[in-house]
Amino acid sequence: MKGIKVEPEIDLQIDLNVTSYIPDEYIQDANQKIEIYQNIALCKNEQDIQNIIDEIIDRFGNMPKELENLIAIARIKYLAKQLKLTKIASNKTAVVFTFEPNKFELDLNELVKKYGNKIKFSAGIKPMITLQIGSENERQILNDVTEFLTFLGLSGTGTE
């Protein structure tokens, strides 16, 4: 196609200390399980996430915690890709967000206003922000990461 610049897909690695999978007791059929994993992996926005949640609950009933975590990670993935992140990794009580080189502007004032001493910024070839979560609770980690990425996206922080 002429005149349309296609951005290559960013290879994003997410390594959070949360349990995320579809338990065998919830979906026994391997083919159905694979289908659900594929559908979750294809989510590109919040509407896709809501559609898959509705489909899963309609077909299989209330979701177990592990599957809710998996869907939360799918949400984190699409938010992170919009912000040109290459890696999100947690260690004990902090999460490190690594950005693609030369692909972001940071409004440190906005970040510091909202997060204060809970964040640390590391400049370099691959800039990083470390967010102190202060908890090893899986739900808290996922909520804090999602809130942080949403804030970055809404404040215009993170992309050129």
C-alpha positions in Angstrom: 0.0 0.0 0.0 1.2 3.5 -0.8 1.8 6.2 1.8 0.8 4.1 4.8 3.7 3.6 7.2 3.2 0.4 9.2 4.8 0.3 12.6 6.4 -3.1 13.3 4.8 -5.0 16.2 6.7 -4.3 19.5 8.0 -7.5 21.2 6.7 -7.0 24.7 7.8 -9.2 27.6 5.6 -9.3 30.7 7.0 -11.0 33.8 4.7 -10.3 36.8 4.6 -12.3 40.0 1.0 -13.4 39.4 -0.6 -16.8 38.7 -2.3 -16.6 35.3 -3.7 -19.6 33.5 -7.0 -21.4 32.7 -7.5 -24.2 35.4 -8.3 -27.7 34.1 -11.3 -27.8 36.5 -12.7 -24.7 34.8 -12.4 -25.7 31.2 -11.6 -29.5 30.8 -11.7 -29.6 27.0 -8.2 -28.9 25.6 -9.5 -27.5 22.3 -11.9 -25.1 24.1 -9.0 -24.0 26.3 -6.7 -23.3 23.4 -9.5 -21.3 21.7 -9.9 -19.1 24.8 -6.2 -18.6 25.1 -6.0 -17.5 21.5 -9.0 -15.2 21.9 -7.4 -13.6 25.0 -4.1 -13.2 23.1 -5.8 -11.4 20.2 -7.3 -8.7 22.4 -6.3 -5.2 21.1 -8.6 -2.9 23.2 -11.0 -2.7 26.1 -14.0 -3.8 23.9 -12.1 -7.0 23.0 -11.4 -7.7 26.7 -15.1 -7.1 27.6 -16.3 -9.4 24.8 -14.0 -12.2 25.8 -15.1 -11.8 29.5 -18.7 -12.0 28.5 -18.1 -15.0 26.2 -16.2 -16.9 29.0 -18.8 -16.2 31.6 -21.7 -17.2 29.3 -20.0 -20.4 28.3 -18.3 -21.5 31.5 -19.6 -19.5 34.5 -17.8 -17.2 36.9 -14.1 -17.1 36.3 -11.5 -18.3 38.7 -8.9 -15.9 40.0 -6.1 -17.3 37.8 -8.2 -16.6 34.6 -9.1 -13.1 35.9 -5.4 -12.5 36.2 -4.7 -13.7 32.7 -7.3 -11.3 31.3 -5.8 -8.5 33.4 -2.4 -9.2 31.8 -4.0 -9.1 28.4 -5.3 -5.6 29.3 -1.8 -4.6 30.5 -0.3 -5.9 27.2 -2.5 -3.7 25.0 -1.9 -0.7 27.2 1.8 -1.2 27.2 2.1 -1.7 23.5 0.4 1.7 22.9 3.1 3.2 25.2 6.0 1.6 23.3 7.1 -0.5 26.3 9.3 -3.5 25.7 9.2 -5.1 29.1 7.2 -5.1 32.4 8.8 -7.1 35.2 8.0 -7.3 38.9 10.3 -8.1 41.8 9.0 -8.4 45.3 7.3 -5.0 45.8 8.2 -3.0 42.6 7.5 -3.2 38.9 10.0 -2.0 36.3 8.7 -0.6 33.0 11.2 -0.6 30.2 10.6 1.6 27.1 11.7 1.1 23.6 14.7 3.3 22.8 13.9 6.8 21.5 10.2 6.2 21.4 8.9 8.3 24.3 8.7 11.6 25.9 8.3 11.8 29.7 6.4 14.4 31.6 8.2 13.9 34.9 6.2 16.7 36.5 2.9 14.8 36.0 4.4 11.5 37.1 6.0 13.0 40.3 2.7 14.9 41.1 0.7 11.7 41.0 3.3 9.1 42.3 5.9 11.1 44.2 8.6 9.0 45.7 6.9 5.8 44.6 8.6 6.1 41.2 12.2 6.2 40.1 13.4 7.0 36.5 16.5 5.6 34.9 17.6 7.2 31.7 19.7 5.3 29.2 19.5 3.4 26.0 16.4 1.6 27.3 14.8 4.1 29.7 13.0 2.6 32.7 10.6 3.6 35.3 10.4 1.7 38.6 7.1 1.8 40.4 7.0 0.8 44.1 3.8 -1.3 44.6 4.5 -2.1 48.3 2.5 -5.3 48.0 3.0 -8.9 46.8 -0.8 -9.3 46.5 -1.5 -10.4 42.9 -4.7 -8.3 42.5 -2.9 -5.2 43.9 0.0 -5.7 41.5 -2.3 -6.0 38.4 -4.5 -3.1 39.5 -1.5 -0.8 40.2 0.2 -1.7 36.9 -3.0 -1.1 34.9 -3.7 2.2 36.7 -0.1 3.3 36.0 -0.2 2.5 32.3 -3.6 4.1 32.0 -2.3 7.3 33.6 0.7 7.3 31.3 -1.6 6.9 28.3 -4.1 9.6 29.5 -1.4 12.1 30.4 0.2 11.7 27.0 3.3 10.4 28.7 5.1 7.6 27.0 4.7 8.3 23.3 6.0 10.7 20.7 
